[in-house]
Amino acid sequence: MDKRAEILAELIDKKGSRRAFAEEIGLPPTTLQSILTRGVGRASIDNIIKVCRALGISVEELDAIAAGREVQTIAAHHDGEEWTEEELAEIERFKEFVKLKRKQQE
């Protein structure tokens, strides 16, 4: 199990049943189990975002925790704007795209 999957498993187990957690966030329990046993890197970004969001962390925070770095939260404020779940997911996907692009340039 990779470090990120270990962290997710620990956080989910603190909440209770893995099956109940999966059902609560709309994932098949087998998909969640696959993420936790095969590793985060083999899962879809949409599913990882969904799991992280339900745990109250970002994908970036998960990576930072796994790397042993101090977690830094950056907040963005959008006065008078409300975001749909789809828009928030798209923003998260874009952030992941930018991070991958940065890693490729290193």
Secondary structure, DSSP 8 states (H G I E B T S, - for coil): --HHHHHHHHHHHHHS-HHHHHHHHT--HHHHHHHHHH-GGGS-HHHHHHHHHHHT--HHHHHHHHTT----------TT----HHHHHHHHHHHHHHHHHHHHH-
